[in-house]
Every structure is written in structure tokens, then in C-alpha cells.
Amino acid sequence: MDKINKLVSQRAVVIFSTSSCCMCHTVKRLICELGVNPAVYELDEEDRGKEMEKALSKLLNRTPSVPAVFIGGKLIGSTDKVMSLHLSGKLVPLLRDAGALWL
């Protein structure tokens, strides 16, 4: 969990993902198309990826643990939460407040 907290504190938007996950791809694409340059950590390519995946599962209280999106150091959630925020018009202001967008 310490590794996750450290990574999350270093950027405005952090996405934990796996390279073969289609929902992860969807979330990464949405965030990037909004003009954000997130830090993306592909857990299947990280040295301590399995350990981080277990910690994220506990944090999210679900499996699979990816995608896991953090904005402004706070856990937002997975695909459903990100899409819900986007469709309700709340995602862009959240990104702006975190300093990830300059619109």
C-alpha cells in the first residue's frame, strides 16, 4: 500500500491498469481524450504489480482491481464511477480542481 500511496501522490491523475484489460483501455482513452496526461501503471508489467493489485482490491473492495483511478490523490474508483462522473458533467471539474486540466 505504501508504494501505491507514493505513486498516487506524485501526479494529479494516476491510473492503475493491466495491459490486456479492455475496460482499462477505455478509461485511459477517455482521460487522455479530455486532455489529461495521466501516470499509468500497468500492473502486469510492474515488479511489484501483484502486490499492488492485492492492495487495490482491498481498497476498492472488489476484484478485479483495475482500472483504479486516482484524481488529486483521492481514489475515484473504477470504470463505472469514472463514466458516471463523466456523463454527469462532474469529471472535468474534478480534473480541473486537481490541476490536471487548464481549461
For each residue, the residues with C-beta under 8 A, 3 or more apart:
1: 4 5 55 59
2: 5 6
3: 6 7 48 51 52 55
4: 1 7 8 16 52 55 56 59
5: 1 2 8 9
6: 2 3 9 10
7: 3 4 10 11 14 39 41
8: 4 5 11 14 70 73
9: 5 6 73
10: 6 7 14 39
11: 7 8 14 38 39
12: 36 71 72 95 98 99 100
13: 31 36 37 38 39 69 70 71 95 98 100
14: 7 8 10 11 38 39 40 41 69 70
15: 24 27 28 31 38 39 40 41 67 68 69 70
16: 4 41 43 52 53 56 65 66 67 68 69
17: 21 24 25 27 28 40 41 42 43 66 67
18: 21 24 42 43 44 64 66
19: 42 44 45
20: 44
21: 17 18 24 25 64 66 67
22: 25 26
23: 26 27 66 67 78 79
24: 15 17 18 21 27 28 66 67
25: 17 21 22 28 29
26: 22 23 29 30 79
27: 15 17 23 24 30 31 67 69 78 79 82
28: 15 17 24 25 31 32 38 40 67
29: 25 26 32 33
30: 26 27 33 34 82 83 86
31: 13 15 27 28 34 36 38 69 82 95
32: 28 29 35 36 37 38
33: 29 30
34: 30 31 91 92 95 101
35: 32 101 103
36: 12 13 31 32 95 100 101
37: 13 32 100
38: 11 13 14 15 28 31 32 100
39: 7 10 11 13 14 15
40: 14 15 17 28
41: 7 14 15 16 17 46 52
42: 17 18 19 45 46 49
43: 16 17 18 46 49 50 52 53 66
44: 18 19 20 49
45: 19 42 49
46: 41 42 43 49 52
47:
48: 3 51 52
49: 42 43 44 45 46 52 53
50: 43 53 54
51: 3 48 54 55
52: 3 4 16 41 43 46 48 49 55 56
53: 16 43 49 50 56 57 65 66
54: 50 51 57 58 65
55: 1 3 4 51 52 58 59
56: 4 16 52 53 59 60 65 66 68
57: 53 54 60 61 62 63 64 65
58: 54 55 61
59: 1 4 55 56 65 68 75
60: 56 57 65 68 75 77 78
61: 57 58
62: 57 65 78
63: 57
64: 18 21 57
65: 16 53 54 56 57 59 60 62 68
66: 16 17 18 21 23 24 43 53 56 78
67: 15 16 17 21 23 24 27 28 78 79 82
68: 15 16 56 59 60 65 75 77 78
69: 13 14 15 16 27 31 75 76 77 78 81 82
70: 8 13 14 15 73 74 75 76
71: 12 13 74 76 94 95 98 100
72: 12 94 97 98 99 100
73: 8 9 70 98
74: 70 71
75: 59 60 68 69 70
76: 69 70 71 81 82 85 94
77: 60 68 69 80 81 82
78: 23 27 60 62 66 67 68 69 81 82
79: 23 26 27 67 82 83
80: 77 83 84
81: 69 76 77 78 84 85
82: 27 30 31 67 69 76 77 78 79 85 86 91
83: 30 79 80 86 87
84: 80 81 87 88
85: 76 81 82 88 90 91 94
86: 30 82 83 89 90 91 92
87: 83 84
88: 84 85 91
89: 86 92 93
90: 85 86 93 94
91: 34 82 85 86 88 94 95
92: 34 86 89 95 96 101 103
93: 89 90 96 97
94: 71 72 76 85 90 91 97 98
95: 12 13 31 34 36 71 91 92 98 100 101
96: 92 93 99 100 101 102 103
97: 72 93 94
98: 12 13 71 72 73 94 95
99: 12 72 96
100: 12 13 36 37 38 71 72 95 96
101: 34 35 36 92 95 96
102: 96
103: 35 92 96
